[in-house]
Amino acid sequence: MVDEKENEMVVTPWEVRGRVDYERLIREFGTQPLTEELRQRIARYTGRLHLQLRRKLFFSHRDLDVILDLYEKGIKFVLYTGRGPSGTVHIGHLVPWIFTKHLQDKFKTRLYFQMTDDEKFVVEDELKLEETKNFAYENALDLIALGFEPENTSIIFDVKDIALLYDIALEVAKRITYSTARATFGFQDSTNIGWIFWPAIQAVPCFLHAKLTGENVPALIPAAIDQDPYWRVTRDIALKLGYYKPAQIHCRFLPGLGKGGKMSASEPETSIFTMDPPEVVKQKIWNAFTGGRATVEEQRKLGGDPNICTIFQYFAYLFEEDDKKLAERERQCRAGEILCGKCKTELTERINKFLAEHQKKREKARNIIEKFYIKR
Ligand code: TYM
């Protein structure tokens, strides 16, 4: 019997549960689908589309068309994204960051990256402030390891940089009523008041560039769709404060290695963390849920189902750049010509190669992290 409660879709900035129906999210959140026409408009500036766009990992947006209209008129935009440092980074978090780097390279824009050590302290009962501050530092190393440059990337550590953020946060907070915040975020009587104020702080980097440079330009936010509620309230008040409404480009969730659900740090067995050693990665992938059949004979005869296979999705979204090779893997799987063991072994090799490089770059980032600290 299907457990209705367990299957029920919940997508909030703090919880993602059940089978995620992305079409339904577009309708319920009131975002726009990322159309072929819009993808082609992006390609005019980026050349060949990034694989996360080609394979429709990024699937929805708000005002991306407006951002491109303005860009065509000579008004640039800044990029903004972030991380809630409640633990170590997993490869799902890297998805929007890799895409952000691509946009930054192609459009030559500044990135503001917010490390929300304050958010994770107020939201997570068991975390101490020193811990979230420390995770913020450690998680920033993962960001830098992806190749961002200090010249056009500013990392905001909320607790350290609060003096920079506070005046704008107050302007934002004053214009959002409790009833809007409760309806948007589902606050309860038991929710602590730090958490209730918190969305005002996540809004600030949308507007920070104007304060720092005097240039009033819009922000474009690449992130998974779970962060969208923040932008709904921020967009409502942006014009009142004299700023552009922030625009978004939303991605799907990289799934965990289990059956259903996004990759999430709360399920470490089915998540691959950037600091995982090779044997651990191998073990996790070996236990992964695939689209394979119960026996080798059945698989040879009936073929597998890449649509439901976590391993195939990791190839598609991160680890197979070549469209032809991906299509061939899919064909072989469906035809029963390739077994799950082979895909698992190949994926393990690719992930471990990527992580070995990433971990080296991450260590080197310790020497340059201060260059990324936001300057006033
Ligand atoms: P956090 O730490 O929950 O997530 C960081 C970023 O990773 C995305 N994400 C995923 N993307 C693909 N697959 C997954 N399985 C997956 N899990 C998480 C999130 O959407 C996010 O983009 N409150 C925020 C921090 C923040 C922020 C921002 C995020 C502050 N300002 C601006 C995005 C944009 C948070 O806790 O993110």
Residues whose N, C-alpha, C, O or C-beta is under 5 A from the ligand:
A	BS01	TYM	P13 Y80 T81 G82 R83 G84 G92 H93 V95 P96 Q114 T116 Q202 P222 A223 A224 I225 D226 Q227 R252 F253 L254 K262 M263
